[in-house]
Amino acid sequence: MAALVGMAAMFAGASRALLATIIFAFETTHQSNCLLAVLIGSTLAVFVARLLMQNSIMTEKIARRGLKIPQDYDADAFERTKVSTIMDTRIKTLSASLSVAELADLLARHDPVTSAHQGWPLVNASGHLAGIVTRSDLIRAIDRTGGRNMPLIEAGNSAVVTAYPDETVLDGVARMLSHNIGRLPVVSREDPKKLVGYLSRTSLLSARLASIKDETVRDAGWYSAWKR
């Protein structure tokens, strides 16, 4: 029994394959009276190995080549989060008829609301989404002859790539990457011109941060509450 438990514990700790080790040990020996001892020894070995070793024998050689191998699998934060959860509803919009010079003047005066963004949705007189303009569009327009007098709708882009609030963040990220853009106006499905939110890189980071907190921050629990 001691030899069997020792071999099983050594393999379980090195491979991190607890259940497979117990099954292999039983199949090769058919010693049912040793199952409890093998289970205890292998479980303790896995716990100790996780405390002392970052990688198992399956991943150690790959890790030495510079590749990081995840030890656990978790759901993608972007795939399980809706756009409506992280989108910014305090949207800073600009009139589509505003000139490039007027926007540049707002930025030069460090307007606290306007300067906080890298892109701005453009709305028409009725308040519907008409386009989007970014700081890069603004710089390119200023470099043109007579570009300072150009309306923002001409300096920006009227073919807006949008997201919907009921979509997953993963869908929005895929759309950003495929169009090489860093922000998406969020519109209503019933009315694609009705602006309801704004999805930016900052929003995406907040989704990832929430996922990290869920995995690392522990609840106080009943014991801590009882001590108070």
GROMACS elastic network, one bead per residue, 0.5 to 0.9 nm:
[ bonds ]
;  ai    aj funct       b0    kb
    1     4     6  0.51166   500
    1     5     6  0.60398   500
    1     6     6  0.84161   500
    1    31     6  0.87467   500
    1    33     6  0.88765   500
    1    34     6  0.62873   500
    1    37     6  0.79678   500
    1    38     6  0.85051   500
    2     5     6  0.52075   500
    2     6     6  0.59872   500
    2     7     6  0.85903   500
    2    37     6  0.87950   500
    3     6     6  0.50799   500
    3     7     6  0.61542   500
    3     8     6  0.85409   500
    4     7     6  0.52529   500
    4     8     6  0.60902   500
    4     9     6  0.84564   500
    4    25     6  0.73838   500
    4    29     6  0.86190   500
    4    34     6  0.81108   500
    4    38     6  0.73856   500
    5     8     6  0.51328   500
    5     9     6  0.59042   500
    5    10     6  0.84461   500
    5    25     6  0.86492   500
    5    34     6  0.79024   500
    5    35     6  0.89994   500
    5    37     6  0.65329   500
    5    39     6  0.84382   500
    5    40     6  0.87794   500
    5    41     6  0.61610   500
    5    42     6  0.74506   500
    6     9     6  0.51773   500
    6    10     6  0.60912   500
    6    11     6  0.86595   500
    6    38     6  0.83164   500
    6    41     6  0.75509   500
    6    42     6  0.84901   500
    7    10     6  0.51637   500
    7    11     6  0.62466   500
    7    12     6  0.85405   500
    7    25     6  0.86744   500
    8    11     6  0.52429   500
    8    12     6  0.59473   500
    8    13     6  0.84493   500
    8    18     6  0.89905   500
    8    21     6  0.61181   500
    8    22     6  0.71178   500
    8    24     6  0.85776   500
    8    25     6  0.65756   500
    8    38     6  0.65678   500
    8    39     6  0.88106   500
    8    41     6  0.75840   500
    8    42     6  0.60683   500
    8    45     6  0.89812   500
    9    12     6  0.50919   500
    9    13     6  0.59711   500
    9    14     6  0.84573   500
    9    18     6  0.88281   500
    9    21     6  0.82037   500
    9    38     6  0.72805   500
    9    39     6  0.86898   500
    9    40     6  0.87842   500
    9    41     6  0.54538   500
    9    43     6  0.76271   500
    9    44     6  0.77681   500
    9    45     6  0.53934   500
    9    46     6  0.77369   500
   10    13     6  0.53797   500
   10    14     6  0.61888   500
   10    15     6  0.85767   500
   10    42     6  0.76430   500
   10    45     6  0.69946   500
   10    46     6  0.89313   500
   11    14     6  0.51965   500
   11    15     6  0.59016   500
   11    16     6  0.78573   500
   11    17     6  0.79687   500
   11    18     6  0.86935   500
   11    21     6  0.68918   500
   11    42     6  0.81331   500
   11    45     6  0.87251   500
   12    15     6  0.53472   500
   12    16     6  0.51935   500
   12    17     6  0.53917   500
   12    18     6  0.52799   500
   12    19     6  0.84688   500
   12    20     6  0.82110   500
   12    21     6  0.57530   500
   12    22     6  0.83631   500
   12    41     6  0.89827   500
   12    42     6  0.55678   500
   12    43     6  0.77353   500
   12    45     6  0.65291   500
   12    46     6  0.60010   500
   12    49     6  0.88396   500
   13    16     6  0.52890   500
   13    17     6  0.76897   500
   13    18     6  0.79201   500
   13    42     6  0.69523   500
   13    43     6  0.81987   500
   13    44     6  0.82569   500
   13    47     6  0.76665   500
   13    48     6  0.73754   500
   13    49     6  0.52449   500
   13    50     6  0.79344   500
   13    56     6  0.79869   500
   14    17     6  0.82507   500
   14    45     6  0.84263   500
   14    46     6  0.77540   500
   14    49     6  0.69603   500
   14    53     6  0.87681   500
   14    55     6  0.86362   500
   14    56     6  0.55147   500
   14    57     6  0.56974   500
   14    58     6  0.84475   500
   15    18     6  0.80791   500
   15    21     6  0.88142   500
   15    46     6  0.84586   500
   15    55     6  0.88860   500
   15    56     6  0.52333   500
   15    57     6  0.55504   500
   15    58     6  0.64439   500
   16    21     6  0.88693   500
   16    45     6  0.87294   500
   16    46     6  0.58187   500
   16    47     6  0.89930   500
   16    49     6  0.78343   500
   16    50     6  0.81438   500
   16    56     6  0.64409   500
   16    57     6  0.85435   500
   16    58     6  0.89579   500
   17    20     6  0.54742   500
   17    21     6  0.60519   500
   17    22     6  0.88236   500
   17    46     6  0.81720   500
   18    21     6  0.52770   500
   18    22     6  0.64985   500
   18    23     6  0.88758   500
   18    39     6  0.83219   500
   18    42     6  0.64435   500
   18    43     6  0.67171   500
   18    46     6  0.70779   500
   19    22     6  0.52389   500
   19    23     6  0.62858   500
   19    24     6  0.86204   500
   19    39     6  0.86592   500
   19    42     6  0.89528   500
   20    23     6  0.51826   500
   20    24     6  0.60601   500
   20    25     6  0.85229   500
   21    24     6  0.51283   500
   21    25     6  0.60590   500
   21    26     6  0.86533   500
   21    38     6  0.88387   500
   21    42     6  0.76859   500
   22    25     6  0.51479   500
   22    26     6  0.63088   500
   22    27     6  0.86444   500
   22    35     6  0.74793   500
   22    38     6  0.66050   500
   22    39     6  0.65150   500
   22    42     6  0.76147   500
   23    26     6  0.52492   500
   23    27     6  0.60616   500
   23    28     6  0.85859   500
   24    27     6  0.51101   500
   24    28     6  0.60561   500
   24    29     6  0.84962   500
   25    28     6  0.54921   500
   25    29     6  0.62181   500
   25    30     6  0.78395   500
   25    31     6  0.83706   500
   25    35     6  0.84154   500
   25    38     6  0.79078   500
   26    29     6  0.53225   500
   26    31     6  0.60767   500
   26    32     6  0.68166   500
   26    34     6  0.82724   500
   26    35     6  0.71614   500
   27    30     6  0.55459   500
   27    31     6  0.84582   500
   28    31     6  0.85756   500
   29    32     6  0.84762   500
   30    33     6  0.88279   500
   30    34     6  0.89510   500
   31    34     6  0.56115   500
   31    35     6  0.71610   500
   32    35     6  0.53518   500
   32    36     6  0.83723   500
   33    36     6  0.72611   500
   33    37     6  0.83246   500
   34    37     6  0.53655   500
   34    38     6  0.60662   500
   34    39     6  0.85385   500
   35    38     6  0.50870   500
   35    39     6  0.59887   500
   35    40     6  0.86261   500
   36    39     6  0.50590   500
   36    40     6  0.62326   500
   36    41     6  0.85459   500
   37    40     6  0.52291   500
   37    41     6  0.59993   500
   37    42     6  0.83643   500
   38    41     6  0.51548   500
   38    42     6  0.58009   500
   38    43     6  0.82807   500
   39    42     6  0.53301   500
   39    43     6  0.60067   500
   39    44     6  0.85802   500
   40    43     6  0.52477   500
   40    44     6  0.62025   500
   40    45     6  0.85704   500
   41    44     6  0.53070   500
   41    45     6  0.61482   500
   41    46     6  0.87551   500
   42    46     6  0.62314   500
   42    47     6  0.87323   500
   43    46     6  0.52199   500
   43    47     6  0.63822   500
   43    48     6  0.87567   500
   44    47     6  0.51449   500
   44    48     6  0.62104   500
   44    49     6  0.85385   500
   45    48     6  0.51631   500
   45    49     6  0.59989   500
   45    50     6  0.85605   500
   46    49     6  0.50543   500
   46    50     6  0.61322   500
   46    51     6  0.86815   500
   47    50     6  0.52494   500
   47    51     6  0.64372   500
   47    52     6  0.88550   500
   48    51     6  0.51394   500
   48    52     6  0.62201   500
   48    53     6  0.82578   500
   49    52     6  0.51556   500
   49    53     6  0.53318   500
   49    54     6  0.81524   500
   49    55     6  0.88523   500
   49    56     6  0.83543   500
   50    53     6  0.55010   500
   50    54     6  0.66410   500
   50    55     6  0.81561   500
   50    56     6  0.87365   500
   51    54     6  0.77574   500
   53    56     6  0.72081   500
   54    60     6  0.84039   500
   54    71     6  0.87263   500
   55    58     6  0.77339   500
   55    59     6  0.57868   500
   55    60     6  0.52739   500
   55    63     6  0.76858   500
   55    69     6  0.82254   500
   55    71     6  0.78538   500
   56    59     6  0.54143   500
   56    60     6  0.57835   500
   56    71     6  0.89720   500
   57    60     6  0.53605   500
   57    61     6  0.74961   500
   58    61     6  0.74420   500
   58    62     6  0.81330   500
   59    62     6  0.52878   500
   59    63     6  0.60379   500
   59    64     6  0.86896   500
   59    68     6  0.88449   500
   59    69     6  0.67663   500
   60    63     6  0.50690   500
   60    64     6  0.62543   500
   60    65     6  0.88784   500
   60    69     6  0.89699   500
   61    64     6  0.51673   500
   61    65     6  0.66986   500
   62    65     6  0.52405   500
   62    66     6  0.69652   500
   62    67     6  0.59535   500
   62    68     6  0.78634   500
   62    69     6  0.78456   500
   63    66     6  0.52349   500
   63    68     6  0.57217   500
   63    69     6  0.67712   500
   64    67     6  0.72622   500
   64    68     6  0.89995   500
   65    68     6  0.89806   500
   70    73     6  0.70986   500
   74    77     6  0.85577   500
   75    78     6  0.86374   500
   75    79     6  0.74261   500
   75    80     6  0.72716   500
   76    79     6  0.51807   500
   76    80     6  0.65132   500
   76    81     6  0.87520   500
   76   170     6  0.85316   500
   76   211     6  0.87842   500
   77    80     6  0.54509   500
   77    81     6  0.61475   500
   77   169     6  0.83265   500
   77   170     6  0.83831   500
   77   207     6  0.67071   500
   77   208     6  0.62103   500
   77   210     6  0.84134   500
   77   211     6  0.59716   500
   78    81     6  0.53666   500
   78    82     6  0.78886   500
   78   168     6  0.66731   500
   78   171     6  0.83219   500
   78   172     6  0.89706   500
   78   173     6  0.81553   500
   78   204     6  0.80004   500
   78   207     6  0.69997   500
   78   208     6  0.75117   500
   79    82     6  0.79300   500
   79   168     6  0.57445   500
   79   169     6  0.62011   500
   79   170     6  0.50627   500
   79   171     6  0.79146   500
   80   168     6  0.66899   500
   80   169     6  0.77738   500
   80   170     6  0.82660   500
   81    84     6  0.84488   500
   81    85     6  0.68465   500
   81    86     6  0.80442   500
   81   167     6  0.85496   500
   81   168     6  0.56134   500
   81   169     6  0.58195   500
   81   170     6  0.80373   500
   81   207     6  0.73848   500
   82    85     6  0.54218   500
   82    86     6  0.73283   500
   82    87     6  0.88860   500
   82   165     6  0.67878   500
   82   166     6  0.59958   500
   82   167     6  0.56738   500
   82   169     6  0.55865   500
   82   170     6  0.86424   500
   83    86     6  0.57051   500
   83    87     6  0.57881   500
   83   163     6  0.78996   500
   83   164     6  0.70488   500
   83   166     6  0.63198   500
   83   167     6  0.57956   500
   83   168     6  0.56315   500
   83   169     6  0.51335   500
   83   170     6  0.88169   500
   83   171     6  0.89222   500
   83   172     6  0.76480   500
   83   186     6  0.82172   500
   83   199     6  0.75279   500
   84    87     6  0.54653   500
   84    88     6  0.85319   500
   84    89     6  0.89260   500
   84   164     6  0.79535   500
   84   166     6  0.64042   500
   84   167     6  0.79475   500
   84   168     6  0.86644   500
   84   169     6  0.88384   500
   84   186     6  0.85575   500
   84   197     6  0.78629   500
   85    88     6  0.89012   500
   85   165     6  0.80714   500
   85   207     6  0.85891   500
   86   169     6  0.85015   500
   86   199     6  0.75800   500
   86   203     6  0.56655   500
   86   204     6  0.74566   500
   86   206     6  0.70939   500
   86   207     6  0.65756   500
   87   165     6  0.80011   500
   87   186     6  0.77455   500
   87   196     6  0.89226   500
   87   197     6  0.56870   500
   87   198     6  0.53863   500
   87   200     6  0.77165   500
   87   203     6  0.61225   500
   87   204     6  0.86911   500
   88    91     6  0.65735   500
   88   196     6  0.87897   500
   88   197     6  0.54113   500
   88   198     6  0.50566   500
   88   199     6  0.64290   500
   88   200     6  0.81665   500
   88   203     6  0.72387   500
   89   196     6  0.65086   500
   89   198     6  0.65187   500
   90   197     6  0.72749   500
   90   198     6  0.81117   500
   91   120     6  0.84296   500
   91   121     6  0.82105   500
   91   195     6  0.85797   500
   91   196     6  0.81002   500
   91   197     6  0.62945   500
   91   198     6  0.64211   500
   92   113     6  0.72525   500
   92   114     6  0.70266   500
   92   117     6  0.82262   500
   92   120     6  0.64426   500
   92   121     6  0.73199   500
   93   114     6  0.89262   500
   93   120     6  0.56714   500
   93   121     6  0.50867   500
   93   122     6  0.57478   500
   93   123     6  0.66925   500
   94    97     6  0.84793   500
   94    98     6  0.71671   500
   94   103     6  0.87415   500
   94   120     6  0.64945   500
   94   121     6  0.63763   500
   94   123     6  0.62683   500
   94   124     6  0.88128   500
   94   132     6  0.88868   500
   94   152     6  0.85439   500
   95    98     6  0.53500   500
   95    99     6  0.89601   500
   95   121     6  0.85732   500
   95   122     6  0.55056   500
   95   123     6  0.52366   500
   95   124     6  0.61208   500
   95   125     6  0.74974   500
   95   127     6  0.85175   500
   95   130     6  0.89939   500
   95   152     6  0.78802   500
   95   153     6  0.85545   500
   96    99     6  0.82705   500
   96   121     6  0.86408   500
   96   123     6  0.54864   500
   96   124     6  0.56522   500
   96   125     6  0.82197   500
   96   130     6  0.69008   500
   96   131     6  0.74056   500
   96   132     6  0.85844   500
   96   151     6  0.67108   500
   96   152     6  0.55256   500
   96   153     6  0.50138   500
   96   154     6  0.85204   500
   97   122     6  0.86820   500
   97   123     6  0.87260   500
   97   124     6  0.76234   500
   97   125     6  0.87549   500
   97   150     6  0.87840   500
   97   151     6  0.51614   500
   97   152     6  0.62362   500
   97   153     6  0.67169   500
   98   101     6  0.84198   500
   98   102     6  0.66337   500
   98   103     6  0.72837   500
   98   150     6  0.83914   500
   98   151     6  0.55061   500
   98   152     6  0.57780   500
   98   153     6  0.81725   500
   99   102     6  0.52969   500
   99   103     6  0.66080   500
   99   104     6  0.87239   500
   99   147     6  0.89653   500
   99   148     6  0.68298   500
   99   149     6  0.55487   500
   99   150     6  0.54507   500
   99   152     6  0.55746   500
   99   153     6  0.87659   500
   99   155     6  0.89845   500
  100   103     6  0.53075   500
  100   104     6  0.61225   500
  100   105     6  0.85767   500
  100   138     6  0.66005   500
  100   141     6  0.72954   500
  100   142     6  0.73327   500
  100   147     6  0.70868   500
  100   149     6  0.60121   500
  100   150     6  0.57153   500
  100   151     6  0.60631   500
  100   152     6  0.57304   500
  100   155     6  0.74861   500
  101   105     6  0.60447   500
  101   106     6  0.86831   500
  101   142     6  0.80119   500
  101   147     6  0.83123   500
  101   149     6  0.62286   500
  101   150     6  0.79924   500
  101   151     6  0.89679   500
  102   105     6  0.50560   500
  102   106     6  0.63831   500
  102   107     6  0.88248   500
  102   148     6  0.83104   500
  102   149     6  0.86788   500
  103   106     6  0.50931   500
  103   107     6  0.63953   500
  103   108     6  0.86224   500
  103   114     6  0.85663   500
  103   138     6  0.82965   500
  103   152     6  0.83894   500
  104   107     6  0.51495   500
  104   108     6  0.60550   500
  104   109     6  0.86251   500
  104   138     6  0.75933   500
  104   139     6  0.89685   500
  104   142     6  0.88058   500
  104   148     6  0.85251   500
  105   109     6  0.61636   500
  105   110     6  0.85884   500
  105   111     6  0.89318   500
  106   109     6  0.52474   500
  106   110     6  0.63567   500
  106   111     6  0.55077   500
  106   114     6  0.70409   500
  106   115     6  0.77464   500
  107   111     6  0.59071   500
  107   112     6  0.87417   500
  107   114     6  0.67413   500
  107   115     6  0.55879   500
  108   111     6  0.77235   500
  108   115     6  0.87254   500
  109   112     6  0.88698   500
  109   115     6  0.88926   500
  110   113     6  0.85434   500
  110   114     6  0.77203   500
  110   115     6  0.58093   500
  110   116     6  0.89015   500
  111   114     6  0.54696   500
  111   115     6  0.55826   500
  111   116     6  0.82905   500
  112   115     6  0.55358   500
  112   116     6  0.63389   500
  113   116     6  0.57338   500
  113   117     6  0.77649   500
  114   117     6  0.60553   500
  114   118     6  0.86763   500
  114   120     6  0.83203   500
  115   118     6  0.76429   500
  117   120     6  0.70893   500
  117   134     6  0.87421   500
  117   135     6  0.87659   500
  118   133     6  0.87996   500
  118   134     6  0.58014   500
  118   135     6  0.57360   500
  118   136     6  0.85446   500
  118   183     6  0.88757   500
  119   132     6  0.70500   500
  119   133     6  0.56657   500
  119   135     6  0.62685   500
  119   136     6  0.87989   500
  119   182     6  0.88882   500
  119   183     6  0.75221   500
  120   131     6  0.87608   500
  120   132     6  0.57234   500
  120   133     6  0.55073   500
  120   134     6  0.62930   500
  120   135     6  0.87923   500
  120   185     6  0.89438   500
  121   129     6  0.69446   500
  121   130     6  0.76940   500
  121   131     6  0.60024   500
  121   133     6  0.65297   500
  121   134     6  0.87751   500
  121   185     6  0.68633   500
  121   195     6  0.87027   500
  121   198     6  0.85760   500
  122   127     6  0.88330   500
  122   128     6  0.83038   500
  122   129     6  0.59782   500
  122   130     6  0.54302   500
  122   132     6  0.51419   500
  122   133     6  0.70808   500
  122   152     6  0.77811   500
  122   153     6  0.70860   500
  122   156     6  0.87410   500
  122   158     6  0.86161   500
  123   126     6  0.75802   500
  123   127     6  0.51916   500
  123   128     6  0.51430   500
  123   131     6  0.69052   500
  123   132     6  0.85428   500
  123   195     6  0.89033   500
  124   127     6  0.52939   500
  124   128     6  0.56469   500
  124   129     6  0.66616   500
  124   130     6  0.58809   500
  124   131     6  0.88740   500
  125   128     6  0.75605   500
  127   130     6  0.86575   500
  127   193     6  0.88561   500
  127   194     6  0.79876   500
  127   195     6  0.85683   500
  128   193     6  0.52378   500
  128   194     6  0.55758   500
  128   195     6  0.69101   500
  129   132     6  0.83341   500
  129   160     6  0.86453   500
  129   185     6  0.87323   500
  129   187     6  0.85290   500
  129   192     6  0.82830   500
  129   194     6  0.63086   500
  129   195     6  0.61956   500
  130   153     6  0.75873   500
  130   157     6  0.87463   500
  130   158     6  0.59882   500
  130   159     6  0.83418   500
  130   160     6  0.78789   500
  130   193     6  0.75515   500
  131   152     6  0.87896   500
  131   153     6  0.63101   500
  131   156     6  0.69201   500
  131   157     6  0.54424   500
  131   159     6  0.64855   500
  131   160     6  0.56091   500
  132   152     6  0.83295   500
  132   153     6  0.73490   500
  132   156     6  0.56593   500
  132   157     6  0.54562   500
  132   158     6  0.65147   500
  132   159     6  0.83314   500
  132   160     6  0.65385   500
  132   185     6  0.83849   500
  133   136     6  0.82015   500
  133   137     6  0.60925   500
  133   138     6  0.72798   500
  133   152     6  0.67286   500
  133   153     6  0.73598   500
  133   155     6  0.69433   500
  133   157     6  0.62863   500
  133   158     6  0.87698   500
  134   137     6  0.51434   500
  134   138     6  0.63416   500
  134   139     6  0.88323   500
  134   156     6  0.68866   500
  135   139     6  0.62542   500
  135   140     6  0.86640   500
  136   139     6  0.51831   500
  136   140     6  0.62579   500
  136   141     6  0.85933   500
  137   140     6  0.52022   500
  137   141     6  0.61292   500
  137   142     6  0.86888   500
  137   152     6  0.89091   500
  137   155     6  0.59629   500
  137   156     6  0.57358   500
  137   157     6  0.85953   500
  138   141     6  0.51355   500
  138   142     6  0.62332   500
  138   143     6  0.87435   500
  138   148     6  0.88811   500
  138   152     6  0.81462   500
  138   155     6  0.66743   500
  138   156     6  0.76784   500
  139   142     6  0.51789   500
  139   143     6  0.63485   500
  139   144     6  0.89685   500
  140   143     6  0.52246   500
  140   144     6  0.67040   500
  140   147     6  0.83734   500
  140   155     6  0.80247   500
  141   144     6  0.53323   500
  141   145     6  0.83243   500
  141   146     6  0.84377   500
  141   148     6  0.67585   500
  141   150     6  0.75978   500
  141   154     6  0.89669   500
  141   155     6  0.58402   500
  141   156     6  0.87870   500
  142   145     6  0.76207   500
  142   146     6  0.77776   500
  142   147     6  0.50577   500
  142   148     6  0.53720   500
  142   149     6  0.89051   500
  142   150     6  0.89143   500
  143   146     6  0.86059   500
  143   147     6  0.68494   500
  143   148     6  0.84751   500
  144   148     6  0.79696   500
  145   148     6  0.80155   500
  146   149     6  0.59669   500
  146   150     6  0.71089   500
  147   150     6  0.50805   500
  147   151     6  0.86449   500
  147   155     6  0.80728   500
  148   151     6  0.83766   500
  150   153     6  0.83029   500
  150   154     6  0.65907   500
  150   155     6  0.66842   500
  151   154     6  0.55172   500
  151   155     6  0.65261   500
  151   156     6  0.87315   500
  152   156     6  0.57787   500
  152   157     6  0.87220   500
  153   156     6  0.52204   500
  153   157     6  0.65258   500
  153   158     6  0.64926   500
  154   157     6  0.70334   500
  154   158     6  0.78769   500
  157   160     6  0.64880   500
  160   184     6  0.82325   500
  160   185     6  0.79690   500
  161   175     6  0.79793   500
  161   176     6  0.84454   500
  161   179     6  0.81480   500
  161   181     6  0.89574   500
  161   183     6  0.89168   500
  161   184     6  0.64360   500
  161   185     6  0.74303   500
  162   172     6  0.83456   500
  162   175     6  0.85610   500
  162   183     6  0.87929   500
  162   184     6  0.52127   500
  162   185     6  0.51182   500
  162   186     6  0.56637   500
  162   187     6  0.66869   500
  162   192     6  0.85306   500
  163   166     6  0.87729   500
  163   167     6  0.72875   500
  163   171     6  0.82600   500
  163   172     6  0.61435   500
  163   175     6  0.83721   500
  163   184     6  0.61468   500
  163   185     6  0.62912   500
  163   187     6  0.63002   500
  163   188     6  0.86447   500
  163   198     6  0.87098   500
  163   199     6  0.80079   500
  164   167     6  0.55463   500
  164   168     6  0.87205   500
  164   172     6  0.84545   500
  164   185     6  0.85544   500
  164   186     6  0.53271   500
  164   187     6  0.54821   500
  164   188     6  0.61515   500
  164   189     6  0.63656   500
  164   192     6  0.87244   500
  164   196     6  0.88679   500
  164   197     6  0.89625   500
  165   168     6  0.80869   500
  165   186     6  0.63823   500
  165   187     6  0.71340   500
  165   188     6  0.70963   500
  165   189     6  0.81966   500
  165   196     6  0.80778   500
  165   197     6  0.79538   500
  166   189     6  0.86676   500
  167   170     6  0.81740   500
  167   171     6  0.65003   500
  167   172     6  0.74635   500
  168   171     6  0.54103   500
  168   172     6  0.68586   500
  168   173     6  0.89547   500
  169   172     6  0.50226   500
  169   173     6  0.61687   500
  169   174     6  0.86052   500
  169   204     6  0.77085   500
  169   207     6  0.85251   500
  170   173     6  0.50497   500
  170   174     6  0.61250   500
  170   175     6  0.85854   500
  171   174     6  0.51849   500
  171   175     6  0.62868   500
  171   176     6  0.87334   500
  172   175     6  0.50836   500
  172   176     6  0.62272   500
  172   177     6  0.87184   500
  172   184     6  0.76177   500
  172   199     6  0.81945   500
  173   176     6  0.50118   500
  173   177     6  0.62189   500
  173   178     6  0.86031   500
  173   182     6  0.89027   500
  173   204     6  0.82785   500
  174   177     6  0.51984   500
  174   178     6  0.61090   500
  174   179     6  0.86220   500
  175   178     6  0.51869   500
  175   179     6  0.61785   500
  175   180     6  0.82789   500
  175   181     6  0.83449   500
  175   184     6  0.87229   500
  176   179     6  0.53741   500
  176   180     6  0.56941   500
  176   181     6  0.50296   500
  176   182     6  0.60636   500
  176   183     6  0.69562   500
  176   184     6  0.74312   500
  177   181     6  0.65703   500
  177   182     6  0.80783   500
  178   181     6  0.80676   500
  179   182     6  0.89645   500
  181   184     6  0.79992   500
  182   199     6  0.87043   500
  182   200     6  0.63112   500
  182   201     6  0.62833   500
  183   198     6  0.74303   500
  183   199     6  0.56012   500
  183   201     6  0.66391   500
  184   197     6  0.87865   500
  184   198     6  0.60335   500
  184   199     6  0.50240   500
  184   200     6  0.64563   500
  185   195     6  0.69086   500
  185   196     6  0.79360   500
  185   197     6  0.61682   500
  185   199     6  0.61068   500
  185   200     6  0.85349   500
  186   192     6  0.88593   500
  186   194     6  0.85207   500
  186   195     6  0.60082   500
  186   196     6  0.56861   500
  186   198     6  0.52797   500
  186   199     6  0.66561   500
  187   190     6  0.86757   500
  187   191     6  0.72159   500
  187   192     6  0.54314   500
  187   193     6  0.64434   500
  187   194     6  0.54074   500
  187   196     6  0.52806   500
  187   197     6  0.67951   500
  187   198     6  0.86056   500
  188   191     6  0.51626   500
  188   192     6  0.54267   500
  188   193     6  0.74053   500
  188   194     6  0.57628   500
  188   195     6  0.67385   500
  188   196     6  0.64796   500
  189   192     6  0.56800   500
  189   194     6  0.86921   500
  190   194     6  0.85088   500
  191   194     6  0.54402   500
  191   195     6  0.86791   500
  192   195     6  0.77421   500
  195   198     6  0.81808   500
  198   203     6  0.85547   500
  199   202     6  0.80244   500
  199   203     6  0.59336   500
  199   204     6  0.76186   500
  200   203     6  0.51618   500
  200   204     6  0.65826   500
  200   205     6  0.88908   500
  201   204     6  0.50444   500
  201   205     6  0.63219   500
  201   206     6  0.87258   500
  202   205     6  0.51170   500
  202   206     6  0.63362   500
  202   207     6  0.88941   500
  203   206     6  0.51058   500
  203   207     6  0.65504   500
  203   208     6  0.89496   500
  204   207     6  0.51976   500
  204   208     6  0.65108   500
  204   209     6  0.86938   500
  205   208     6  0.50975   500
  205   209     6  0.60340   500
  205   210     6  0.85621   500
  206   210     6  0.61099   500
  206   211     6  0.86390   500
  207   210     6  0.52091   500
  207   211     6  0.64261   500
  207   212     6  0.88524   500
  208   211     6  0.50909   500
  208   212     6  0.63173   500
  208   213     6  0.87400   500
  209   212     6  0.50575   500
  209   213     6  0.62122   500
  209   214     6  0.86208   500
  210   213     6  0.51449   500
  210   214     6  0.62303   500
  210   215     6  0.87921   500
  211   214     6  0.51010   500
  211   215     6  0.64192   500
  211   216     6  0.87906   500
  212   215     6  0.51873   500
  212   216     6  0.61121   500
  212   217     6  0.81067   500
  213   216     6  0.51878   500
  213   217     6  0.52319   500
  213   218     6  0.85630   500
  214   217     6  0.59603   500
  214   218     6  0.78380   500
  215   218     6  0.79242   500
  218   221     6  0.82836   500
  220   223     6  0.76172   500
  220   224     6  0.56323   500
  220   225     6  0.69304   500
  221   224     6  0.57397   500
  221   225     6  0.64777   500
  221   226     6  0.87806   500
  222   225     6  0.50406   500
  222   226     6  0.59765   500
  222   227     6  0.86551   500
  223   226     6  0.50071   500
  223   227     6  0.62520   500
  223   228     6  0.88349   500
  224   227     6  0.51771   500
  224   228     6  0.65746   500
  225   228     6  0.53755   500
